[in-house]
Amino acid sequence: MNRVQQRVIARFEEHFGQPPAFVVRAPGRVNLIGEHTDYNEGFVLPMAIDRAVWVALRPRADRRVHVESLDFDTPIDFSLDELHKGANSPAEYVKGVAWAVQQAGHILQGWEGVMQGDVPIGAGLSSSAALELAIARAFQAASGYGWDGPRMALLAQQAENQWVGVQCGIMDQMISAVGLAGHALLIDCRTLESTPAPLPPETVVVVLDTNTRRGLVDSSYNERRAQCEAAAAHFGQRVLRDVTMAQLEAASADLDRLIVRRARHVISENARTLRALEAMRAADPVQLGLLMNASHVSLRDDFEVSSPALNQVVEVAGQHEACFGARMTGAGFGGCAVALVRAAQAEAFVAHVEAAYGAASPFPKPTAYVCQPSDGAQIVSRS
Ligand code: GLA
């Protein structure tokens, strides 16, 4: 049994004097390719990882929600009849999901439980989407409504956009909701259709956390979104999904240079992401790696969301013979890179990155996670 799963169950039994009625989990994610494309209604290719938020719970007869967290000191406690926004804290994600699910017309029942996660917080591995989807599953377990992954992802995104106040796209919630063990998923962020893509045989995905975080992520992210909208508007479109590279090239003299580069990233990244799906279907790690490398260059030079630490870790990763490709992953400006690595040499690869990166840079030591593609949000057990 998973370590975190064990802990939430043990703590539940200690606290409530009986086993939980349900145990649910929802994973974090790493995106293999397709970055800053989701809010352009484009394509992304993330996988759910084997790090997750777990909740052990039992329904209550009333409409109160009470959650003991093993990660945070203060328990979360509120009534579903009186949802009020508070200062930013994990409780807001829980309340936000309750709000969005109720708004969508579901009748919710209260529950009580214990939660814990092992998705590193703030690293760009979507610990907040994992929390949102775990809570959506907890409410589903307690209240018994039907589960539709994409619909729940949209409600979780609504909670994050409108309750928590963070303007994210749909990728993180979608992959946490519908992830599939052993696979990445190509998600069409316009239709929310997803297509499973198996990891190439004998490869592993290694996440390299630079342990650098940048404060201005939100404002830079919103600025990129606005630049994409401005580029699309020039072509009479709402989103860059509907603009082709030929159109962009033909109009580039009339457009601001910066806007051209932003649009070029998004349009070329959509094409790379579709090619990455083909490479995965063809079990071709070499081609997939080359596409990941090209994605990094585009994010670094055209979209300008990388950072010196991310560039450094990607460069060092790419020097190792076991590495097929590497790139920054997630919103950028700090956080994590992702590398596709020959499985048999994963340990040697990690040792190389730690040694070479540390020796050559003023940055903190990176943390490496070898990640297994896992299932999306689920009820793991019920009694
Ligand atoms: C963050 C957002 C996602 C997506 C990525 C960039 O992770 O939450 O919706 O936009 O950045 O690809």
Boltz pocket constraint, residues with backbone or C-beta under 6 A from the ligand:
constraints:
  - pocket:
      binder: B
      contacts: [[A, 34], [A, 35], [A, 36], [A, 37], [A, 38], [A, 39], [A, 124], [A, 167], [A, 168], [A, 169], [A, 170], [A, 171], [A, 172], [A, 330], [A, 331], [A, 332]]
      max_distance: 6.0
